[in-house]
Amino acid sequence: MAATALGVVVLYPLLVAVVRQFHLLSSTWLVLAAVVVWLSAWMVLELAWEWRERHQQTG
C-alpha cells in the first residue's frame, strides 16, 4: 500500500498532464491509473515472493 501511495505521489504530475487531454473523464482516468499502479505493484511483489519461496525450499 505504501508503494502504491508513493507511486501515485511521484507520478501524479505526469498523470495530471496526460489526463487533462480528456477533460470530462479526468477523475476517472486518475482513479484508473492509481488502480493500475496498485495492481502492478501487487503483482510484482506477489511474483517476487513466490520466487523467493521457491528458491528457499530448494536451497
Beta strands, then each sheet from edge to edge (+ up, - down):
end
